[in-house]
Amino acid sequence: MADVHRLPIPVSENWDWQRLGACRGANSAVFFHPDSERGSARQAREANAKRICHSCPVRVECLKHALQVQEPYGIWGGMGENERRAVISASRRRIKSAVS
């Protein structure tokens, strides 16, 4: 589950970008995998979701949100779960190196 403590305060301007998402109204199953999905079925679904994200006018805002709150599941801003984890881990390593 996402850590909601990192979410911005609930002001409509902070969330307005969501209204403009290319995914708005789409079946959420395109962006979130069922537990049993593996292999080529998962790759095909993720590729389809990323195609939708690629043309999205708020892709940057979506990805920024997902990285900020560390969304654990789904495709957000054109990035999958493992891709976001890698970015977050790399960011933590850079911070740790800078502090050391």
Secondary structure, 3 states (H helix, E strand, C coil): CCCHHHCCCCCHHHHHHHHHCCCCCCCHHHCCCCCCCCHHHHHHHHHHHHHHHHCCCCHHHHHHHHHHHCCCCCCECCECHHHHHHHHHHHHHHHHHHHC
